Amino acid sequence: MLVIMVYDVEVKRVAKVLKTGRKYLYWVQNSVLEGNINEGSFKKLKAELSRIIDHEYDSIIFYTFRTSKYSEREIMGIEKGGESQFL
Amino acid sequence: MLVIMVYDVEVKRVAKVLKTGRKYLYWVQNSVLEGNINEGSFKKLKAELSRIIDHEYDSIIFYTFRTSKYSEREIMGIEKGGESQFL
């Protein structure tokens, strides 16, 4: 499955959240990671992040797509990250 | 079409980018907007943003989906924005 993860967390937790996200996904831009991972890895990712963030303050959104067949990704300006999962 | 827009732009251009994005999409989180718009509005949005950003420095990614049938959206922590386009 394709996963797009965007986080909005307190500065002091950014490094940990980013490091954990990068174990499973690729960094594409400030606060955004994406990747093709299986359901098991997605669950592990969420479990790890859940222990890091402050649930009363931080926010992480996961967009998941069973298929990338109906999706497109377009960049305006520079491409900051790498390893796009989109064709 | 469902559009997810994530921006990573120089601080001095954030307000303009956000204001323009909000004309067409809903703010959901720091640097992230989403919405269901038609192709014409999407083109207008891109044209407006194109005049605002520094193409050598800033980056805006648009994920577009012809259908949200195969997608899900999950939030961990707090929900910051509103008006989700996901069921």
Backbone of each chain as nested JSON, in Angstrom:
{
  "chains": [
    {"id": "A", "residues": [
      {"number": 1, "name": "MET", "atoms": {"N": [0.825, -1.186, 0.0], "CA": [0.0, 0.0, 0.0], "C": [0.87, 1.25, 0.0]}},
      {"number": 2, "name": "LEU", "atoms": {"N": [0.344, 2.271, -0.632], "CA": [1.062, 3.543, -0.663], "C": [0.66, 4.346, 0.573]}},
      {"number": 3, "name": "VAL", "atoms": {"N": [1.656, 4.853, 1.276], "CA": [1.39, 5.642, 2.476], "C": [2.037, 7.021, 2.343]}},
      {"number": 4, "name": "ILE", "atoms": {"N": [1.256, 8.045, 2.61], "CA": [1.793, 9.403, 2.685], "C": [1.598, 9.835, 4.138]}},
      {"number": 5, "name": "MET", "atoms": {"N": [2.67, 10.211, 4.765], "CA": [2.614, 10.602, 6.18], "C": [3.019, 12.066, 6.323]}},
      {"number": 6, "name": "VAL", "atoms": {"N": [2.158, 12.849, 6.94], "CA": [2.499, 14.253, 7.193], "C": [2.375, 14.518, 8.686]}},
      {"number": 7, "name": "TYR", "atoms": {"N": [3.427, 15.088, 9.25], "CA": [3.402, 15.297, 10.697], "C": [3.515, 16.765, 11.073]}},
      {"number": 8, "name": "ASP", "atoms": {"N": [2.9, 17.081, 12.166], "CA": [2.892, 18.431, 12.71], "C": [3.065, 18.236, 14.217]}},
      {"number": 9, "name": "VAL", "atoms": {"N": [4.322, 18.152, 14.629], "CA": [4.606, 17.85, 16.034], "C": [5.513, 18.916, 16.641]}},
      {"number": 10, "name": "GLU", "atoms": {"N": [5.497, 18.973, 17.948], "CA": [6.343, 19.897, 18.703], "C": [7.811, 19.708, 18.296]}},
      {"number": 11, "name": "VAL", "atoms": {"N": [8.507, 20.819, 18.153], "CA": [9.901, 20.812, 17.674], "C": [10.776, 19.758, 18.356]}},
      {"number": 12, "name": "LYS", "atoms": {"N": [10.655, 19.633, 19.656], "CA": [11.534, 18.699, 20.377], "C": [11.276, 17.226, 20.03]}},
      {"number": 13, "name": "ARG", "atoms": {"N": [10.148, 16.946, 19.389], "CA": [9.871, 15.554, 19.014], "C": [10.063, 15.286, 17.523]}},
      {"number": 14, "name": "VAL", "atoms": {"N": [10.388, 16.323, 16.765], "CA": [10.534, 16.18, 15.311], "C": [11.603, 15.147, 14.925]}},
      {"number": 15, "name": "ALA", "atoms": {"N": [12.777, 15.237, 15.552], "CA": [13.88, 14.335, 15.184], "C": [13.488, 12.867, 15.366]}},
      {"number": 16, "name": "LYS", "atoms": {"N": [12.845, 12.567, 16.477], "CA": [12.43, 11.183, 16.754], "C": [11.365, 10.702, 15.774]}},
      {"number": 17, "name": "VAL", "atoms": {"N": [10.405, 11.578, 15.493], "CA": [9.327, 11.231, 14.566], "C": [9.9, 10.991, 13.164]}},
      {"number": 18, "name": "LEU", "atoms": {"N": [10.797, 11.876, 12.757], "CA": [11.41, 11.76, 11.44], "C": [12.247, 10.486, 11.338]}},
      {"number": 19, "name": "LYS", "atoms": {"N": [13.035, 10.22, 12.363], "CA": [13.893, 9.022, 12.371], "C": [13.035, 7.752, 12.278]}},
      {"number": 20, "name": "THR", "atoms": {"N": [11.946, 7.735, 13.005], "CA": [11.059, 6.57, 12.986], "C": [10.374, 6.44, 11.63]}},
      {"number": 21, "name": "GLY", "atoms": {"N": [9.898, 7.552, 11.111], "CA": [9.244, 7.531, 9.796], "C": [10.174, 7.015, 8.712]}},
      {"number": 22, "name": "ARG", "atoms": {"N": [11.428, 7.421, 8.812], "CA": [12.427, 7.034, 7.801], "C": [12.801, 5.557, 7.837]}},
      {"number": 23, "name": "LYS", "atoms": {"N": [12.483, 4.889, 8.921], "CA": [12.742, 3.442, 8.973], "C": [11.843, 2.707, 7.989]}},
      {"number": 24, "name": "TYR", "atoms": {"N": [10.712, 3.332, 7.671], "CA": [9.721, 2.665, 6.812], "C": [9.437, 3.414, 5.511]}},
      {"number": 25, "name": "LEU", "atoms": {"N": [9.606, 4.727, 5.55], "CA": [9.213, 5.551, 4.401], "C": [10.361, 6.441, 3.941]}},
      {"number": 26, "name": "TYR", "atoms": {"N": [10.189, 7.052, 2.798], "CA": [11.185, 7.999, 2.3], "C": [10.755, 9.419, 2.614]}},
      {"number": 27, "name": "TRP", "atoms": {"N": [11.727, 10.217, 2.95], "CA": [11.447, 11.625, 3.193], "C": [11.272, 12.305, 1.844]}},
      {"number": 28, "name": "VAL", "atoms": {"N": [10.21, 13.079, 1.67], "CA": [10.03, 13.768, 0.398], "C": [10.073, 15.288, 0.509]}},
      {"number": 29, "name": "GLN", "atoms": {"N": [9.751, 15.779, 1.67], "CA": [9.7, 17.218, 1.849], "C": [9.553, 17.483, 3.342]}},
      {"number": 30, "name": "ASN", "atoms": {"N": [9.821, 18.7, 3.758], "CA": [9.6, 19.09, 5.142], "C": [8.283, 18.522, 5.681]}},
      {"number": 31, "name": "SER", "atoms": {"N": [8.349, 17.691, 6.706], "CA": [7.165, 17.098, 7.356], "C": [6.407, 16.058, 6.548]}},
      {"number": 32, "name": "VAL", "atoms": {"N": [6.935, 15.637, 5.432], "CA": [6.217, 14.672, 4.586], "C": [7.101, 13.481, 4.218]}},
      {"number": 33, "name": "LEU", "atoms": {"N": [6.563, 12.293, 4.394], "CA": [7.253, 11.076, 3.968], "C": [6.271, 10.24, 3.165]}},
      {"number": 34, "name": "GLU", "atoms": {"N": [6.782, 9.392, 2.305], "CA": [5.891, 8.5, 1.575], "C": [6.604, 7.198, 1.274]}},
      {"number": 35, "name": "GLY", "atoms": {"N": [5.838, 6.177, 0.976], "CA": [6.467, 4.913, 0.628], "C": [5.436, 3.836, 0.372]}},
      {"number": 36, "name": "ASN", "atoms": {"N": [5.903, 2.759, -0.208], "CA": [5.06, 1.598, -0.425], "C": [5.439, 0.564, 0.623]}},
      {"number": 37, "name": "ILE", "atoms": {"N": [4.574, 0.333, 1.569], "CA": [4.874, -0.642, 2.621], "C": [3.684, -1.575, 2.807]}},
      {"number": 38, "name": "ASN", "atoms": {"N": [3.927, -2.684, 3.444], "CA": [2.813, -3.603, 3.681], "C": [2.094, -3.257, 4.982]}},
      {"number": 39, "name": "GLU", "atoms": {"N": [0.975, -3.887, 5.186], "CA": [0.124, -3.606, 6.336], "C": [0.872, -3.805, 7.655]}},
      {"number": 40, "name": "GLY", "atoms": {"N": [1.721, -4.832, 7.71], "CA": [2.475, -5.12, 8.93], "C": [3.43, -3.99, 9.284]}},
      {"number": 41, "name": "SER", "atoms": {"N": [4.151, -3.508, 8.286], "CA": [5.086, -2.406, 8.522], "C": [4.338, -1.144, 8.911]}},
      {"number": 42, "name": "PHE", "atoms": {"N": [3.19, -0.942, 8.294], "CA": [2.394, 0.252, 8.597], "C": [1.952, 0.214, 10.062]}},
      {"number": 43, "name": "LYS", "atoms": {"N": [1.551, -0.957, 10.513], "CA": [1.147, -1.098, 11.915], "C": [2.31, -0.832, 12.859]}},
      {"number": 44, "name": "LYS", "atoms": {"N": [3.491, -1.354, 12.492], "CA": [4.678, -1.147, 13.326], "C": [5.031, 0.341, 13.379]}},
      {"number": 45, "name": "LEU", "atoms": {"N": [4.98, 0.976, 12.222], "CA": [5.274, 2.412, 12.148], "C": [4.353, 3.188, 13.088]}},
      {"number": 46, "name": "LYS", "atoms": {"N": [3.061, 2.888, 13.008], "CA": [2.099, 3.605, 13.849], "C": [2.319, 3.323, 15.334]}},
      {"number": 47, "name": "ALA", "atoms": {"N": [2.656, 2.076, 15.662], "CA": [2.884, 1.723, 17.061], "C": [4.083, 2.492, 17.616]}},
      {"number": 48, "name": "GLU", "atoms": {"N": [5.135, 2.585, 16.808], "CA": [6.333, 3.3, 17.263], "C": [6.057, 4.792, 17.431]}},
      {"number": 49, "name": "LEU", "atoms": {"N": [5.37, 5.358, 16.458], "CA": [5.078, 6.792, 16.524], "C": [4.152, 7.115, 17.688]}},
      {"number": 50, "name": "SER", "atoms": {"N": [3.251, 6.205, 17.936], "CA": [2.278, 6.403, 19.004], "C": [2.959, 6.555, 20.358]}},
      {"number": 51, "name": "ARG", "atoms": {"N": [4.113, 5.903, 20.511], "CA": [4.848, 6.002, 21.778], "C": [5.688, 7.271, 21.858]}},
      {"number": 52, "name": "ILE", "atoms": {"N": [5.91, 7.9, 20.722], "CA": [6.76, 9.097, 20.68], "C": [5.972, 10.395, 20.845]}},
      {"number": 53, "name": "ILE", "atoms": {"N": [4.848, 10.478, 20.148], "CA": [4.141, 11.757, 20.119], "C": [3.313, 12.033, 21.369]}},
      {"number": 54, "name": "ASP", "atoms": {"N": [3.008, 13.301, 21.541], "CA": [2.101, 13.734, 22.596], "C": [0.722, 13.8, 21.946]}},
      {"number": 55, "name": "HIS", "atoms": {"N": [-0.142, 12.877, 22.303], "CA": [-1.453, 12.759, 21.65], "C": [-2.398, 13.929, 21.918]}},
      {"number": 56, "name": "GLU", "atoms": {"N": [-2.034, 14.752, 22.873], "CA": [-2.857, 15.923, 23.192], "C": [-2.404, 17.15, 22.415]}},
      {"number": 57, "name": "TYR", "atoms": {"N": [-1.248, 17.021, 21.785], "CA": [-0.649, 18.2, 21.174], "C": [-0.237, 17.992, 19.716]}},
      {"number": 58, "name": "ASP", "atoms": {"N": [0.363, 16.845, 19.435], "CA": [0.88, 16.578, 18.088], "C": [-0.186, 16.01, 17.166]}},
      {"number": 59, "name": "SER", "atoms": {"N": [0.146, 16.016, 15.887], "CA": [-0.782, 15.477, 14.895], "C": [0.003, 14.824, 13.753]}},
      {"number": 60, "name": "ILE", "atoms": {"N": [-0.373, 13.618, 13.422], "CA": [0.209, 12.943, 12.258], "C": [-0.946, 12.42, 11.412]}},
      {"number": 61, "name": "ILE", "atoms": {"N": [-0.916, 12.747, 10.137], "CA": [-1.953, 12.229, 9.241], "C": [-1.32, 11.193, 8.325]}},
      {"number": 62, "name": "PHE", "atoms": {"N": [-1.992, 10.074, 8.174], "CA": [-1.568, 9.04, 7.24], "C": [-2.628, 8.934, 6.147]}},
      {"number": 63, "name": "TYR", "atoms": {"N": [-2.22, 9.161, 4.92], "CA": [-3.105, 8.908, 3.787], "C": [-2.655, 7.562, 3.237]}},
      {"number": 64, "name": "THR", "atoms": {"N": [-3.55, 6.623, 3.14], "CA": [-3.159, 5.318, 2.597], "C": [-3.977, 5.007, 1.356]}},
      {"number": 65, "name": "PHE", "atoms": {"N": [-3.33, 4.371, 0.42], "CA": [-3.968, 4.066, -0.86], "C": [-3.689, 2.628, -1.232]}},
      {"number": 66, "name": "ARG", "atoms": {"N": [-4.728, 1.905, -1.451], "CA": [-4.563, 0.494, -1.808], "C": [-3.918, 0.364, -3.176]}},
      {"number": 67, "name": "THR", "atoms": {"N": [-4.131, 1.361, -4.007], "CA": [-3.514, 1.346, -5.328], "C": [-3.069, 2.759, -5.688]}},
      {"number": 68, "name": "SER", "atoms": {"N": [-1.981, 2.878, -6.419], "CA": [-1.544, 4.218, -6.833], "C": [-1.975, 4.436, -8.286]}},
      {"number": 69, "name": "LYS", "atoms": {"N": [-2.82, 3.516, -8.758], "CA": [-3.302, 3.534, -10.142], "C": [-4.073, 4.811, -10.481]}},
      {"number": 70, "name": "TYR", "atoms": {"N": [-4.8, 5.34, -9.501], "CA": [-5.65, 6.499, -9.773], "C": [-5.039, 7.799, -9.256]}},
      {"number": 71, "name": "SER", "atoms": {"N": [-3.757, 7.737, -8.956], "CA": [-3.147, 8.904, -8.337], "C": [-2.004, 9.479, -9.168]}},
      {"number": 72, "name": "GLU", "atoms": {"N": [-1.746, 10.738, -8.918], "CA": [-0.622, 11.389, -9.555], "C": [0.046, 12.298, -8.546]}},
      {"number": 73, "name": "ARG", "atoms": {"N": [1.287, 12.608, -8.833], "CA": [2.046, 13.443, -7.925], "C": [2.776, 14.446, -8.789]}},
      {"number": 74, "name": "GLU", "atoms": {"N": [2.637, 15.675, -8.441], "CA": [3.178, 16.75, -9.258], "C": [3.99, 17.665, -8.344]}},
      {"number": 75, "name": "ILE", "atoms": {"N": [5.144, 18.073, -8.786], "CA": [5.948, 18.967, -7.952], "C": [6.073, 20.322, -8.634]}},
      {"number": 76, "name": "MET", "atoms": {"N": [5.884, 21.371, -7.855], "CA": [6.116, 22.729, -8.355], "C": [7.325, 23.248, -7.579]}},
      {"number": 77, "name": "GLY", "atoms": {"N": [8.287, 23.789, -8.277], "CA": [9.506, 24.235, -7.62], "C": [10.514, 23.109, -7.613]}},
      {"number": 78, "name": "ILE", "atoms": {"N": [11.292, 23.012, -6.562], "CA": [12.335, 21.995, -6.53], "C": [11.875, 20.691, -5.882]}},
      {"number": 79, "name": "GLU", "atoms": {"N": [12.542, 19.603, -6.262], "CA": [12.272, 18.314, -5.634], "C": [13.27, 18.169, -4.507]}},
      {"number": 80, "name": "LYS", "atoms": {"N": [12.767, 18.069, -3.289], "CA": [13.677, 18.032, -2.145], "C": [14.074, 16.615, -1.737]}},
      {"number": 81, "name": "GLY", "atoms": {"N": [13.128, 15.708, -1.721], "CA": [13.432, 14.35, -1.291], "C": [13.699, 13.449, -2.477]}},
      {"number": 82, "name": "GLY", "atoms": {"N": [13.704, 12.145, -2.212], "CA": [13.991, 11.235, -3.312], "C": [13.148, 9.98, -3.276]}},
      {"number": 83, "name": "GLU", "atoms": {"N": [13.428, 9.073, -4.2], "CA": [12.816, 7.748, -4.243], "C": [11.296, 7.788, -4.29]}},
      {"number": 84, "name": "SER", "atoms": {"N": [10.758, 8.503, -5.253], "CA": [9.308, 8.566, -5.369], "C": [8.703, 7.202, -5.646]}},
      {"number": 85, "name": "GLN", "atoms": {"N": [7.566, 6.968, -5.005], "CA": [6.84, 5.719, -5.222], "C": [5.83, 5.873, -6.355]}},
      {"number": 86, "name": "PHE", "atoms": {"N": [5.764, 7.067, -6.902], "CA": [4.79, 7.3, -7.968], "C": [5.447, 7.104, -9.317]}},
      {"number": 87, "name": "LEU", "atoms": {"N": [4.701, 6.603, -10.267], "CA": [5.253, 6.382, -11.609], "C": [5.122, 7.634, -12.451]}}
    ]},
    {"id": "B", "residues": [
      {"number": 1, "name": "MET", "atoms": {"N": [-11.877, 15.891, -8.37], "CA": [-10.671, 15.17, -7.995], "C": [-10.23, 15.591, -6.605]}},
      {"number": 2, "name": "LEU", "atoms": {"N": [-9.648, 14.629, -5.916], "CA": [-9.151, 14.917, -4.577], "C": [-7.716, 15.419, -4.706]}},
      {"number": 3, "name": "VAL", "atoms": {"N": [-7.439, 16.534, -4.071], "CA": [-6.092, 17.108, -4.132], "C": [-5.537, 17.265, -2.712]}},
      {"number": 4, "name": "ILE", "atoms": {"N": [-4.329, 16.783, -2.524], "CA": [-3.61, 17.015, -1.268], "C": [-2.398, 17.856, -1.649]}},
      {"number": 5, "name": "MET", "atoms": {"N": [-2.286, 18.987, -1.003], "CA": [-1.19, 19.903, -1.318], "C": [-0.295, 20.07, -0.093]}},
      {"number": 6, "name": "VAL", "atoms": {"N": [0.99, 19.828, -0.263], "CA": [1.925, 20.033, 0.843], "C": [3.015, 20.998, 0.385]}},
      {"number": 7, "name": "TYR", "atoms": {"N": [3.243, 22.026, 1.169], "CA": [4.214, 23.028, 0.738], "C": [5.368, 23.173, 1.709]}},
      {"number": 8, "name": "ASP", "atoms": {"N": [6.505, 23.482, 1.144], "CA": [7.734, 23.686, 1.909], "C": [8.378, 24.917, 1.27]}},
      {"number": 9, "name": "VAL", "atoms": {"N": [7.969, 26.07, 1.757], "CA": [8.436, 27.32, 1.154], "C": [9.074, 28.234, 2.19]}},
      {"number": 10, "name": "GLU", "atoms": {"N": [9.873, 29.137, 1.726], "CA": [10.545, 30.12, 2.586], "C": [9.501, 30.857, 3.437]}},
      {"number": 11, "name": "VAL", "atoms": {"N": [9.849, 31.075, 4.697], "CA": [8.923, 31.681, 5.669], "C": [8.188, 32.919, 5.145]}},
      {"number": 12, "name": "LYS", "atoms": {"N": [8.915, 33.789, 4.468], "CA": [8.289, 35.032, 4.01], "C": [7.21, 34.824, 2.94]}},
      {"number": 13, "name": "ARG", "atoms": {"N": [7.18, 33.62, 2.338], "CA": [6.139, 33.36, 1.329], "C": [5.013, 32.455, 1.838]}},
      {"number": 14, "name": "VAL", "atoms": {"N": [5.151, 31.978, 3.078], "CA": [4.152, 31.056, 3.632], "C": [2.742, 31.65, 3.64]}},
      {"number": 15, "name": "ALA", "atoms": {"N": [2.607, 32.885, 4.133], "CA": [1.284, 33.496, 4.254], "C": [0.569, 33.586, 2.902]}},
      {"number": 16, "name": "LYS", "atoms": {"N": [1.302, 33.979, 1.878], "CA": [0.709, 34.098, 0.54], "C": [0.318, 32.735, -0.033]}},
      {"number": 17, "name": "VAL", "atoms": {"N": [1.193, 31.76, 0.159], "CA": [0.929, 30.407, -0.343], "C": [-0.299, 29.827, 0.364]}},
      {"number": 18, "name": "LEU", "atoms": {"N": [-0.343, 30.017, 1.667], "CA": [-1.461, 29.502, 2.449], "C": [-2.774, 30.178, 2.058]}},
      {"number": 19, "name": "LYS", "atoms": {"N": [-2.727, 31.48, 1.907], "CA": [-3.926, 32.233, 1.538], "C": [-4.46, 31.765, 0.176]}},
      {"number": 20, "name": "THR", "atoms": {"N": [-3.55, 31.567, -0.751], "CA": [-3.947, 31.115, -2.089], "C": [-4.49, 29.688, -2.037]}},
      {"number": 21, "name": "GLY", "atoms": {"N": [-3.798, 28.828, -1.301], "CA": [-4.254, 27.441, -1.178], "C": [-5.657, 27.367, -0.598]}},
      {"number": 22, "name": "ARG", "atoms": {"N": [-5.906, 28.235, 0.384], "CA": [-7.208, 28.234, 1.071], "C": [-8.365, 28.732, 0.21]}},
      {"number": 23, "name": "LYS", "atoms": {"N": [-8.037, 29.392, -0.887], "CA": [-9.111, 29.812, -1.786], "C": [-9.761, 28.587, -2.435]}},
      {"number": 24, "name": "TYR", "atoms": {"N": [-8.998, 27.513, -2.517], "CA": [-9.484, 26.325, -3.227], "C": [-9.586, 25.071, -2.355]}},
      {"number": 25, "name": "LEU", "atoms": {"N": [-8.754, 25.036, -1.314], "CA": [-8.673, 23.823, -0.498], "C": [-8.861, 24.148, 0.985]}},
      {"number": 26, "name": "TYR", "atoms": {"N": [-9.022, 23.123, 1.778], "CA": [-9.131, 23.301, 3.224], "C": [-7.794, 23.042, 3.878]}},
      {"number": 27, "name": "TRP", "atoms": {"N": [-7.485, 23.819, 4.875], "CA": [-6.266, 23.604, 5.635], "C": [-6.5, 22.424, 6.566]}},
      {"number": 28, "name": "VAL", "atoms": {"N": [-5.584, 21.471, 6.563], "CA": [-5.764, 20.329, 7.461], "C": [-4.689, 20.222, 8.531]}},
      {"number": 29, "name": "GLN", "atoms": {"N": [-3.536, 20.761, 8.239], "CA": [-2.433, 20.659, 9.176], "C": [-1.336, 21.601, 8.713]}},
      {"number": 30, "name": "ASN", "atoms": {"N": [-0.385, 21.873, 9.565], "CA": [0.764, 22.677, 9.183], "C": [1.291, 22.243, 7.807]}},
      {"number": 31, "name": "SER", "atoms": {"N": [1.27, 23.161, 6.847], "CA": [1.795, 22.91, 5.486], "C": [0.983, 21.957, 4.624]}},
      {"number": 32, "name": "VAL", "atoms": {"N": [-0.195, 21.572, 5.064], "CA": [-1.0, 20.613, 4.297], "C": [-2.418, 21.109, 4.084]}},
      {"number": 33, "name": "LEU", "atoms": {"N": [-2.879, 21.064, 2.854], "CA": [-4.267, 21.395, 2.541], "C": [-4.834, 20.268, 1.7]}},
      {"number": 34, "name": "GLU", "atoms": {"N": [-6.144, 20.115, 1.711], "CA": [-6.757, 19.116, 0.855], "C": [-8.144, 19.559, 0.445]}},
      {"number": 35, "name": "GLY", "atoms": {"N": [-8.644, 18.969, -0.615], "CA": [-9.983, 19.32, -1.031], "C": [-10.385, 18.6, -2.297]}},
      {"number": 36, "name": "ASN", "atoms": {"N": [-11.671, 18.634, -2.577], "CA": [-12.19, 18.074, -3.807], "C": [-12.471, 19.24, -4.744]}},
      {"number": 37, "name": "ILE", "atoms": {"N": [-11.681, 19.353, -5.785], "CA": [-11.883, 20.454, -6.73], "C": [-11.856, 19.909, -8.153]}},
      {"number": 38, "name": "ASN", "atoms": {"N": [-12.35, 20.709, -9.063], "CA": [-12.325, 20.253, -10.444], "C": [-11.014, 20.656, -11.13]}},
      {"number": 39, "name": "GLU", "atoms": {"N": [-10.82, 20.117, -12.29], "CA": [-9.581, 20.335, -13.043], "C": [-9.311, 21.824, -13.282]}},
      {"number": 40, "name": "GLY", "atoms": {"N": [-10.361, 22.588, -13.552], "CA": [-10.202, 24.023, -13.812], "C": [-9.684, 24.767, -12.594]}},
      {"number": 41, "name": "SER", "atoms": {"N": [-10.256, 24.474, -11.439], "CA": [-9.804, 25.119, -10.211], "C": [-8.382, 24.704, -9.878]}},
      {"number": 42, "name": "PHE", "atoms": {"N": [-8.075, 23.454, -10.154], "CA": [-6.728, 22.965, -9.867], "C": [-5.71, 23.722, -10.727]}},
      {"number": 43, "name": "LYS", "atoms": {"N": [-6.061, 23.948, -11.966], "CA": [-5.164, 24.697, -12.853], "C": [-4.992, 26.133, -12.379]}},
      {"number": 44, "name": "LYS", "atoms": {"N": [-6.096, 26.737, -11.933], "CA": [-6.023, 28.116, -11.436], "C": [-5.151, 28.186, -10.183]}},
      {"number": 45, "name": "LEU", "atoms": {"N": [-5.364, 27.247, -9.292], "CA": [-4.568, 27.187, -8.06], "C": [-3.082, 27.122, -8.401]}},
      {"number": 46, "name": "LYS", "atoms": {"N": [-2.732, 26.241, -9.329], "CA": [-1.322, 26.077, -9.689], "C": [-0.766, 27.332, -10.353]}},
      {"number": 47, "name": "ALA", "atoms": {"N": [-1.578, 27.96, -11.178], "CA": [-1.122, 29.183, -11.855], "C": [-0.841, 30.286, -10.837]}},
      {"number": 48, "name": "GLU", "atoms": {"N": [-1.727, 30.424, -9.856], "CA": [-1.541, 31.457, -8.831], "C": [-0.305, 31.183, -7.974]}},
      {"number": 49, "name": "LEU", "atoms": {"N": [-0.156, 29.919, -7.582], "CA": [0.989, 29.567, -6.735], "C": [2.306, 29.728, -7.486]}},
      {"number": 50, "name": "SER", "atoms": {"N": [2.23, 29.444, -8.763], "CA": [3.426, 29.522, -9.598], "C": [4.005, 30.937, -9.638]}},
      {"number": 51, "name": "ARG", "atoms": {"N": [3.112, 31.926, -9.499], "CA": [3.556, 33.319, -9.514], "C": [4.08, 33.765, -8.146]}},
      {"number": 52, "name": "ILE", "atoms": {"N": [3.758, 33.007, -7.12], "CA": [4.161, 33.38, -5.754], "C": [5.49, 32.767, -5.337]}},
      {"number": 53, "name": "ILE", "atoms": {"N": [5.663, 31.502, -5.636], "CA": [6.852, 30.813, -5.109], "C": [8.14, 31.115, -5.881]}},
      {"number": 54, "name": "ASP", "atoms": {"N": [9.241, 30.855, -5.213], "CA": [10.56, 30.942, -5.836], "C": [10.863, 29.515, -6.316]}},
      {"number": 55, "name": "HIS", "atoms": {"N": [10.841, 29.341, -7.62], "CA": [10.984, 27.996, -8.191], "C": [12.365, 27.373, -7.984]}},
      {"number": 56, "name": "GLU", "atoms": {"N": [13.307, 28.188, -7.558], "CA": [14.663, 27.684, -7.316], "C": [14.836, 27.261, -5.858]}},
      {"number": 57, "name": "TYR", "atoms": {"N": [13.867, 27.623, -5.058], "CA": [14.048, 27.407, -3.626], "C": [12.882, 26.662, -2.972]}},
      {"number": 58, "name": "ASP", "atoms": {"N": [11.659, 27.028, -3.323], "CA": [10.475, 26.456, -2.695], "C": [10.044, 25.152, -3.359]}},
      {"number": 59, "name": "SER", "atoms": {"N": [9.172, 24.459, -2.666], "CA": [8.664, 23.197, -3.196], "C": [7.211, 22.995, -2.767]}},
      {"number": 60, "name": "ILE", "atoms": {"N": [6.373, 22.672, -3.728], "CA": [4.99, 22.331, -3.409], "C": [4.688, 21.005, -4.105]}},
      {"number": 61, "name": "ILE", "atoms": {"N": [4.169, 20.057, -3.351], "CA": [3.79, 18.78, -3.961], "C": [2.267, 18.695, -3.987]}},
      {"number": 62, "name": "PHE", "atoms": {"N": [1.735, 18.287, -5.123], "CA": [0.297, 18.052, -5.265], "C": [0.091, 16.561, -5.512]}},
      {"number": 63, "name": "TYR", "atoms": {"N": [-0.645, 15.934, -4.629], "CA": [-1.056, 14.552, -4.867], "C": [-2.484, 14.654, -5.358]}},
      {"number": 64, "name": "THR", "atoms": {"N": [-2.77, 14.084, -6.503], "CA": [-4.141, 14.151, -7.007], "C": [-4.683, 12.739, -7.207]}},
      {"number": 65, "name": "PHE", "atoms": {"N": [-5.941, 12.593, -6.919], "CA": [-6.579, 11.288, -6.991], "C": [-7.911, 11.416, -7.71]}},
      {"number": 66, "name": "ARG", "atoms": {"N": [-8.045, 10.649, -8.748], "CA": [-9.282, 10.711, -9.518], "C": [-10.45, 10.168, -8.713]}},
      {"number": 67, "name": "THR", "atoms": {"N": [-10.126, 9.274, -7.792], "CA": [-11.171, 8.737, -6.929], "C": [-10.616, 8.572, -5.522]}},
      {"number": 68, "name": "SER", "atoms": {"N": [-11.46, 8.759, -4.526], "CA": [-10.976, 8.555, -3.161], "C": [-11.445, 7.18, -2.674]}},
      {"number": 69, "name": "LYS", "atoms": {"N": [-11.941, 6.411, -3.631], "CA": [-12.484, 5.079, -3.351], "C": [-11.45, 4.135, -2.739]}},
      {"number": 70, "name": "TYR", "atoms": {"N": [-10.218, 4.288, -3.154], "CA": [-9.181, 3.365, -2.695], "C": [-8.297, 3.966, -1.62]}},
      {"number": 71, "name": "SER", "atoms": {"N": [-8.774, 5.067, -1.057], "CA": [-7.911, 5.756, -0.113], "C": [-8.53, 5.857, 1.274]}},
      {"number": 72, "name": "GLU", "atoms": {"N": [-7.661, 6.013, 2.25], "CA": [-8.108, 6.237, 3.612], "C": [-7.235, 7.301, 4.24]}},
      {"number": 73, "name": "ARG", "atoms": {"N": [-7.753, 7.889, 5.295], "CA": [-7.034, 8.941, 5.981], "C": [-7.184, 8.668, 7.458]}},
      {"number": 74, "name": "GLU", "atoms": {"N": [-6.075, 8.642, 8.132], "CA": [-6.062, 8.283, 9.535], "C": [-5.297, 9.355, 10.292]}},
      {"number": 75, "name": "ILE", "atoms": {"N": [-5.818, 9.768, 11.416], "CA": [-5.107, 10.782, 12.194], "C": [-4.637, 10.198, 13.511]}},
      {"number": 76, "name": "MET", "atoms": {"N": [-3.376, 10.466, 13.845], "CA": [-2.856, 10.075, 15.147], "C": [-2.628, 11.38, 15.893]}},
      {"number": 77, "name": "GLY", "atoms": {"N": [-3.088, 11.448, 17.134], "CA": [-2.965, 12.692, 17.885], "C": [-4.199, 13.542, 17.639]}},
      {"number": 78, "name": "ILE", "atoms": {"N": [-4.028, 14.822, 17.587], "CA": [-5.176, 15.704, 17.448], "C": [-5.484, 16.063, 15.998]}},
      {"number": 79, "name": "GLU", "atoms": {"N": [-6.738, 16.383, 15.74], "CA": [-7.144, 16.845, 14.41], "C": [-7.057, 18.362, 14.444]}},
      {"number": 80, "name": "LYS", "atoms": {"N": [-6.198, 18.913, 13.595], "CA": [-5.998, 20.366, 13.631], "C": [-6.919, 21.125, 12.686]}},
      {"number": 81, "name": "GLY", "atoms": {"N": [-7.086, 20.621, 11.486], "CA": [-7.911, 21.325, 10.513], "C": [-9.315, 20.766, 10.475]}},
      {"number": 82, "name": "GLY", "atoms": {"N": [-10.061, 21.129, 9.431], "CA": [-11.427, 20.643, 9.355], "C": [-11.859, 20.305, 7.96]}},
      {"number": 83, "name": "GLU", "atoms": {"N": [-13.127, 19.925, 7.837], "CA": [-13.753, 19.676, 6.532], "C": [-13.061, 18.603, 5.71]}},
      {"number": 84, "name": "SER", "atoms": {"N": [-12.871, 17.475, 6.305], "CA": [-12.217, 16.387, 5.582], "C": [-13.019, 15.957, 4.355]}},
      {"number": 85, "name": "GLN", "atoms": {"N": [-12.287, 15.656, 3.308], "CA": [-12.911, 15.197, 2.074], "C": [-12.976, 13.671, 2.055]}},
      {"number": 86, "name": "PHE", "atoms": {"N": [-12.44, 13.052, 3.103], "CA": [-12.439, 11.594, 3.163], "C": [-13.633, 11.115, 3.958]}},
      {"number": 87, "name": "LEU", "atoms": {"N": [-14.161, 9.99, 3.557], "CA": [-15.315, 9.435, 4.266], "C": [-14.833, 8.579, 5.438]}}
    ]}
  ]
}
